[in-house]
Amino acid sequence: EVQLVESGGGLVQPGRSLKLSCAASGFTFSNYYMAWVRQAPKKGLEWVATISTSGSRTYYPDSVKGRFTISRDNAKSSLYLQMNSLKSEDTATYYCARGGADDWGQGVMVTVSS
Amino acid sequence: DIQMTQSPSSLPASLGDRVTITCRASQDIGNYLRWFQQKPGKSPRLMIYGATNLANGVPSRFSGSRSGSDYSLTINSLESEDMAIYYCLQHNEYPYTFGAGTKLELK
């Protein structure tokens, strides 16, 4: 069974940083592109970042480009999202997703507020 | 970026109804279109991939279709467990983009 478990969320002040983690199990992690998707409270879904199997290629929308960095550790079956220069509009539930969102984690809440 | 225009935003329906939700792509996305279901407080669930293919475990009353740049999700014989928000996603090119969502609710 595929399992994706996010951690690292919380309350952070604007301009500060936060790093999310996603522990994967139940599949061969190194064979899949991985992604982060977020959902602001009571809002729709937004694709935030994608990383290739080796980690050599990454993709971001303009809303987070230059501030967020997706990375992975295939030896640990783990995915990460480093979020810098956080803004109030980054407040959302962040989901870890496998491939083209075949499977999703339970999500972790990030609140950016002073 | 590719825009996905999803309609309607809200869809009141009765149990047993046949309902259709549509997404229109601003550029060619081929069949790189997925549909997701999200219930309150839950993570999204993949329902349709490749525009027309049913994901594992999805009831056969769900179906996906394409007509040009219009992609549709149809639910035949609506059941109470189908009440949720549905999103389309294009994954033909980055950045991947979602439709704004359709809230399916009981009339």
Chai-1 contact restraints between the chains, C-beta under 6 A:
chainA,res_idxA,chainB,res_idxB,connection_type,confidence,min_distance_angstrom,max_distance_angstrom,comment,restraint_id
A,G44,B,F98,contact,1.0,0.0,6.0,A-B,restraint_1
A,G44,B,A100,contact,1.0,0.0,6.0,A-B,restraint_2
A,G44,B,G101,contact,1.0,0.0,6.0,A-B,restraint_3
A,L45,B,Y87,contact,1.0,0.0,6.0,A-B,restraint_4
A,L45,B,F98,contact,1.0,0.0,6.0,A-B,restraint_5
A,W47,B,P95,contact,1.0,0.0,6.0,A-B,restraint_6
A,W47,B,Y96,contact,1.0,0.0,6.0,A-B,restraint_7
A,Y59,B,Y94,contact,1.0,0.0,6.0,A-B,restraint_8
A,P61,B,P95,contact,1.0,0.0,6.0,A-B,restraint_9
A,G100,B,H91,contact,1.0,0.0,6.0,A-B,restraint_10
A,D102,B,L46,contact,1.0,0.0,6.0,A-B,restraint_11
A,W104,B,S43,contact,1.0,0.0,6.0,A-B,restraint_12
A,W104,B,P44,contact,1.0,0.0,6.0,A-B,restraint_13
A,Q106,B,S43,contact,1.0,0.0,6.0,A-B,restraint_14
A,G107,B,S43,contact,1.0,0.0,6.0,A-B,restraint_15
